[in-house]
Amino acid sequence: MTASTGTPPTTASLRRIVAASLIGTTVEWYDFFLYGTAAALVFNKLFFPDSDPMVGTLLSFLTYAVGFAARPVGALVFGHFGDRLGRKKLLVLSLLLMGGATFCIGLLPTHATVGAAAPVLLTTLRLVQGFALGGEWGGAVLLVSEHGDARRRGFWASWPQTGAPAGQLLATGVLSALTALLSDAQFTAWGWRIPFLLSGVLVVVGLWIRLSVDESPVFKAALAKAEERNAATDTVERLPLLAVLRDHWRDVLVAMGARMAENISYYVITAFVLVYATEHAALGKQTALNAVLIASAVHFAVIPAWGALSDRIGRKPVYLIGAAGIGLWIFPFFAIIDTKSFGALVLAVTVGLVFHGAMYAPQAAFFSEMFATRMRYSGASIGAQFASVAAGAPAPLIATALLAGYGSSVPVSLYVLGAVVITLVAVSLAKETRGRDLAEVTTTAVAGAARAGAPGRGRASASQGPAGG
C-alpha cells in the first residue's frame, strides 16, 4: 500500500496511526511545556534564588531556551536515521529520551541542596529534552502524512499537531490542580516535582501505542526502490542532509520563514503571558494558569478544523489567515489583559491561539508535501527545528527583557509583528502543495498538475520554487 497506488488506507487504520502519533506528541509536548510553565513560576526561586526576581525569571527562561538550541541537533540526527531506517524506530527513541529526561528533572536537587550544580544539571536535562523533541515532530507528522491520501491529508496530519495543545492542556491542568490543592510553600517545596514524575507513566502508555503501528508504506516503497537502484548501478545514495541542502534548500528556507510567526507567537501567548499576567497585570498565578488551560482546550478543537479547511482551499490561504490574524491581534492582546479580569485574559489567549492554529494545523501537511520521501524526515525537521532556535527559543526571554526594559507591552507586540511580516513573505513565495501525491514528490521537475494546483499528479522540484513544486 502506498499513498498513490494499492488499497487505500481505511479510516480505522488511519485512526490507529493518528492515535500513535498523537499520544507520543502529547507526551513529549507535555514534558516540554511543563518545563516552560515551571520556568515561569518556580524555577527562578529553586535554581536561581540569589538573583533579583526578574533576573531569576530571565535566567530560568534562559535554561528554557537552551532546550531549543538542541532541537536542530536532534533534527539532524533523527532526520538522518529516520530517512535511512524508518520513522517508527526513531519515534520510539525520541519518546524514551524525552520521558526519561523529564522524569529525572522531577528528582533533581535544588540550589539549596547542591548549590551551583543544580542549574547545571537542570540545563543538561533540558538539552536532552530539546534533542528528543527535535526528532519527534518530523517523524510524527510524516507517519500520518505518508499513511493517508492526498484528499484529506491536511485533516489527518493536523491531529499530531493537536499534541501541542493537548500537552499544554495536560501540563497546565496538572500544575493548575496542584497550585489549587497545595499552598505556595508546599508547591515550591515538593509539589512541583509531581507532574515531572508523572511523565514516567505517560511514556509507558505512549510506547505501548506507538509500538503497535506499522512503518510508513511510502517510506518502505521508497527504500525498496533506492536499494534496487543502488544495487543495479553500484552507487551509494547521498546522505539525506546533503540531498536536502542541494535539492530542497529553498523549501528549507520557506519552512523556516513560515515558522517564525507561528513559533514566536505561541510562546509569547502561552509562556510569556504567565509572566505578564502575574508580574505586570497583577493577576494571580492560578488565574493565569486557568486562562491558558481554557484557551488550550479551544486550540485543540480548532486545529483539525483548520486542517480540514486546508484540504478545501489550500495550505497557503489558511496559513496566511493565521499569520495575518496574529499580526492584527497582538496589540489588543496585551491591552485586553491590562483590564485585569479573568474573562479578558481568557479571551485574549483564546483568540490568539485560534489564529495560531490556522498556521499550525496545515503546517504538517504543508512541510511534508515539500520534500521527497528519502529526505523528507530530514527536510521537514531541519526547516522546522532550525527556525525554532531563532523563533521560539528566545521568545519568552526577549519578551521578558523588553517588558523589563521599557515597562510596556508595545515593544513585545512590535517584536511579534516583525515575525509575522517574515512569515507572510515566506508563505506568499511558496508554491501551493495541496493535493500532491507524496510517493511522486521527487527532485525532478515535471510540468503539470502541481504547478497548476490540480491534485494528485504533480512532481515537486526544488528548482521550480520555494515550495518545491
N, C-alpha and C positions, 0 to 999 in steps of 0.2 A: 504494500500500500504506500502510495506517495500522495503528495498534495495535488498532483496533477493527473495521475493515472491510477488505475486499480480501483478497489472498492472504497467508496467514500467513508470516512470515519462516522460512526454512529454518534448520536447525541450522548448516549450513555458512556461511550468510551472517551469522548471529549470531556465529559464531566469528571471522569476519573483523573484524566490528565490535569485538568484545571484544579481539581482538589489537591493533587500532589504538589503542583506549583504554588498554589495559594497558601497551603499550610506552611510550606517551607519559607516563603517570603514573609508571611505573617510573623513567624517565629524570629526570623532574622531582623525584620524591622522592629519588632517588639524589643529585641535586645539593643538595637542601635538607638532607638528613640528613648528607651529607658535611661540610657546614659545621658542623652541630651537633656531630658527633664530633670534628672538628678543633678546634672551640672548647673542648671539654672537655680535649683532650690537648696541643695545641701552640700555639694562637693566643695564649694568655696569655703565652708566652715570646717569641713572634716579634713581636707587635704591642703588647704592654704589658709590656716587660721591666723597667721601672723600679718596678713595683708589687710589693707582697708577693704571694707565690704565690696565696693565697686571694683577695686583692683582684684580682689579674690574672685569675683564673678568673671572678670576678664581672663584671669589665669585658668579658671575652671573651663571656660569656653575654648581656651587655647588647647587644652588637652582634648576637648571635643573635636576641634579642627584637625588634630593630629590623625584621628581616625580616617579622615578624608584623604590625607596625604598617602596613606597606604592603599587606598582604593585603586588608583591606577596600576600599582604593582600587582594587586590581585587581578585586575582586568587583564593584564599582560600574561600572567602565569595561567590563570584559569582559562582565558581565551585560547591560548596556545594549545593546552592539553584538551580543552573542550572541542576544538576543531579537529584534533588528532584522534582522540579516544572516544568522544561522545559527550553528550550533555549530561546524562544521568549520573555518571560516576563523579563528575566534578561537583554536581549539586549536592550529593551526599557529603562530600568532603567539606564543602563550604558551610553546610549546616552544623557539622560536628565542630568545626573551628569556632564559628560564631557562638554557639551554645556553650562550649567549654570556656571560652574567654569570659563570657557574661557571668557564668556560674562562679568563676574564680574571683570576679570583681566583688561578688557578694561575700567572699571570705577575706577580703583584703584588710590588713591592719591600717588604721588611720594615722595621721600625723602625730596625734597624741601618744601613740604606741611606739612607732618606729621612726618618727621624725621625717627627714627629707627622703627617706627610702619609699615612703608611702606614695607621693605623687609620681615617683619614677616607676613603681610597679603599676600604678593606675594607667600611666601613659603607655607602658608596654602592652598591657592587655587591650587598651584602646586601639593600638596598632594592629593587633591580631583581629579585632572586630572589623576594622576597616579593610584589611586584606581579604577577609572572608566575604564581606558584602560586595567588594569589587568584583568578585567572581560569581556571586549569586544572581544578580539581576539579569545579566545577559542569558545565562543558561535557563532560568525560569521562564522568561518570556519566549525564548526560542522553542522550548519544549512544547509549549502550547501552540505557538505560531506554525511550527512545522508539522504538527499533527492535524491541524484544521485545514479548511479550504479557504480560497480567497474571498468567497462571497460574504462570510461572516467573521473574517479574521480579526477585524477591529474589535468586535464584541468579545470574542473568546479570549483574545490576547490581552484585553483590558482587565480580565479578572486577576491575573497575578499582580497587576498594578494596585488592586484593592488591598494587597498585602501591606502596603504602606499605611493607609488609614486604619486598617484593621490592627496592625501592630501599634500604631499611635493610640488607637482606641483602647487596646488592651493594656498598654504601658501606663497611659494616663489614668485609665479606670482603676488599675491596681493601686497606683500611687494616691489617687483621689480617695479611695476607700481607706487606705492606711492613714492618711492625714486626717480623715474624719473620725477614725476609731482611736487613734493614738494622740497623745499630747505632743507638742513640738519637741519636748525633751526626749520622749520615748522614740519618736520617729528619727530624730537626729542620732540618738544613741545606738539603736539597733533596727528600728523598723524599716529603714531604707534598704537593708540587706535582703529582705524577704522577696521583693519582686525579681531581684537578680538571681536568687537561688531557685525561684520557680522556673527559670529558664531551662533547668535540667529536665524537668517533667515535660515541658513543651517540646524539647528536642527529641525525646523518645517518641512522642506522638508523631512529630514531623518525619522522622526517619522511617517509622513503620509504614506511613502512607507513601512516602517518596520511593521507597524500595520496591513498591508493588507495581510501578508503572514500567512500560517498555521504553526503549530508546526511540528517538525521533526517526520516523520512517524516511523522511527526506535526507537526513544525515546518513543513515545506513545505505541508502541508494547512492548518494554522492561518494561515500567512502569506497563502496564496491567498484564504482566506475574509476575512481582515482587509482585504486590498486591495480585494476586491469590495464589502465593506460600506462602506469609506471612500469609494470612488468613487460608490456609489449614494446615500450620504447627504451627500456633500461635507463630511465631517468629518475631523479629524486624530486619530489614535489617541493616547491618553495615553502619556507616557513610561513605560517598564517600571518604573522605580524608583518613580514616583508611584503607579502602579497597585498595586504590591506594598504600599506603605505604606498605601494606602487600603483595599484589599480583602483583604490577607493579613497584616496586622500581627500577628495572633495566631499565625499559622503561623511567622513570623519569630522571635517570642519563644520558641515551643516548640523550634524548631531550635537557637536559641542555648542554651537551658537543657539540651537533650539533649547538646550538645557539651561541656559543662563537665567532667563526669567523664571522658568519653572522651578529650578533648584533654589535660587535666592529667595524668591517669594515664599516658598514653602517653609523654609527655616526661619524667615522673619515672622511669618504668620503663626507658626506653631511653637518655636523655641524662644525667639527673642520676645514674643508677646508676653511670655511669663514674667520676664524681667520688666518690661514696660508697664504691664498691668499692676505689678506689685510694688515696684520701686518708684515709678513716675505717676501713675494714676491712683496710687494708694489703695488698690483693691486687695482683698485677701488672697492668700495662696490657694485656698480651697475654691474660691470663686473663679480664679484664673484657670485652674485645672478642670473644673466642671464645664467652663465655656469651651475649652479645647476638646473636651470629651464629647459634648453635643455636636460640635462642628465636625468632628472626625466621623461621627455616625452618618451625617449628611454626605460628607465627602465620599465615604464608602458606597453609598447608594447611587450617587450621580456618576461615578466613573464608568460602570458598564453602560449607562445611558449615553454618555458622550462617546464611548467606544462604538456602540451601535450606530450612532449618528454619523460617525466617520466612515462606516460602511456604505452609507447612503449618499453623503455629499462629498466625501474625500477626507484624507488625513489633514491636509493643509488648512482648509477652511475652519475646521474645528480647533486646530492648534492656534490659528490666528485669533479666533474669538477669545480663547483663553488668555493669550498674551495681551491683547488689547484691553480685555476686561480688567486684568490685574493693574495695568498702567493707569486706567481710569479710577480704579477703586482705592489705590494705595494711599491717596491723600485723605479722602473721607474715612478710611480705615482707622487712622490714629485719632482723627477728630471725634469720631463716634466713641472710641474708647475713653477719650478725655471727659465724656459726660459722667463717667464713673458709676455706671449702672450695669448690673449683670446682664440684663436683656440687650443692652447696647453692645457689650463685649461679645456676646453670643452672635449677634447679627454681624458684627464686623468680621469675626473669624470665619463664620459660616459662608458668607458671600465670597470672601477671599478664597476659601478652599473650593467653592463651586467653580470659580474661574480657573483655579489651579487644575482642577480635574479635567477641564477641557484641553489642557496641554498634556497632562499626564496620561489620560486614557488612550489616545491614539498613538502615543509615543512607542509603545511596544511593537505594534504592527508596522508603524512608520519606519522605525530603525531596522526591524527585521527585513523589510522589503527592499532596503537599500543595498544589502550585501549578498555576495554569492555564498552558497552553503558551506564550502570548505574554509571560508574565512569569516563567516557570519558571527560566530561567537566572539572572535577577536575584534571585528569591526564594530559591532554594536556595543560591546563592553568598553572598548577604548574610547569611542566617541562619547559615551555616557559618563564614564568614570573620570576621564581626564578633565572634563568640564567641571566635575564636582569639586576639584581642587581649587579652581578659581571662583566657583559659584557658592555651593552650599557650605564648603569648609569654613571660609572666613565670614559668612553672612551674619551669624549671631555676634561674632566678635566685632566686626565692622559696625554693625548697627548699635551695639552697646557703646563702643567708643564714640560714635557720632552723637549719641544721646548724651553721654557724659561730657563731651567737649562743647556741644552747642546748647544743651538743655532744651532741645526742641526736636520734634519728630520730622520736621521738614527735610533736613539732610538725609534722613533714613529713607523718606519717600523718594527723594531725588536719586538716591542710590539704586533703589528698586526700579525706578523708571528708566535709568540708564541700561539696566539689564534687559528690560522689556524692548527697548529700541534694538539691541543686538539680536534678540530672538525674532522680532518682526522681520528684520532684514534677512536673517539666515533662512527662515522658513519660506519667505517670499521668493528667495532664489532657488529653492529646492524644486525638484520635479514631483508631481503627484504620483504616489506609489499605489494607491488603492487598486485592487484587482490583480496585482501581479501574482503569477504562479511562482512560488519560492523555488521549485525544482528547476525553473527556467531562468532564474536570475544568475547571469554569468558576467564575465568581464569582456564579452564580445558584443559589440554594438549590433543590434538588429533593428532596423527601422520598422515602425508599425504601431501596434496597438498600445504599447506602453506610453509612447510619446503622445499619442492621440487621446490617451485617457481611457481607452477601451479595456475592459477587464480581461485578465486571464491569459494573454498570449505574448505579451512583450518580454523581451530580454533586457536586462539592465546593463548599463555600461558606465563605468566611472568616467570615460572620456566624453560622455554626452552631456554631463551636467552634474551639479552638486548632489542630487539625489540618486545618481547612478542610473538614470533612465534615459 
